């Protein structure tokens, strides 16, 4: 609230955005770091993390204030992270000294017969009285583990509102008040919710305790299958900037205004467009809290609204939605049927599938490219769906690749070169882990195969058999070891 330090206009930091950020330093007062995107693992168990020292040292040199925006441990669910995760988050914070930390009012883990499953996606919590109590407990747990000022982010929700759910704004308001914490207002999320049929932006804002809004996120998105996606895909729309201006005018305690964009869209945005984006943000930032009627605002009390008895527990909501989101069959009941009839679930399924597929394809590039060329895109996609339906999501691409290699072995595809390519790529991943030299034996020359696949061409079959050995050395492997980066959630 008012005791938060004022920072100003900034941008989210993700690996791959360095050049864009550094070329616009003169327009940035603060950067907001997603810490888990800089975490990695280097053992086959994939159950412990560390953070990337080289990338963080570069961030340490940035002469602007820093914030943390956690993307791995959301505070809207009943399953809490372990102490090891919080220990590393504190270690990371000690290294970069962020002024405060935020996390999402969502959930991304469920429990199934004692097993904790990560969904790879931020899912909406159940908006009921019990949902409020659970979120408050999760926030208090998070605050007890992290010694930084805290705010939770208002989430995107592709599902339709249920008649037993508390309205979006009232739900956020009660949690913030009962947990006595700040709000990160993701305005692009709320606009997406409005476009997709949930509460309007104006009604949502009117239900919030404005004195608790310490930070705002804005971004760009696009339409897909009649849904507007919070895709972080480019500059902010004119409509959203106009809405932002009307809201900022009412916020005397606003401390940061942050623009979010994913690295894969950098080449789609011109330097002039980025310059204009930040200049408009500064113009709007300078008008913060200018509505004099709010200078002596009274804190909002708990909202009044009609409470309808909730037909399901939060645990039932989390389990049913989580299983449905990752494509697992669930017992037919009223809740699972309601989710299956919600077009928003189809959007979530599609986003999770593409995220999980990208983890496989980016790790086993040669093998999956050959498989796609051999089977055709449609059959390859169906094979991935079959694999995902029978395996749980993983936080590391390496762990997914290891599972997928086993799946391919069981499928017994009669595709020339496939299984040697899988062996070679998995051996390379193992060498990245333990830095040991490995040898892979081929009965053909693999280099023509590599060249053909790099050109997206089906390799020609080789008539002449030969003994060929490739030696995999640690110092010859890529230094960017994406397969071991923490990928606990698709953050859109």
Helices and strands as residue ranges (DSSP letters): E 8-13, H 18-23, G 25-27, E 30-33, G 35-38, E 39-40, E 50-51, H 53-60, E 65-69, H 83-96, E 100-104, E 107-112, E 115-123, H 129-145, E 149-153, H 168-179, E 182-186, H 187-195, H 201-206, G 210-212, E 213-218, E 222-224, E 227-229, H 238-248, E 256-259, G 263-268, H 271-285, G 292-294, H 314-325, H 334-340, H 343-363, H 365-375, H 377-389, H 397-411, H 418-434, E 438-442, H 446-454, E 468-472, G 474-476, G 482-484, E 489-490
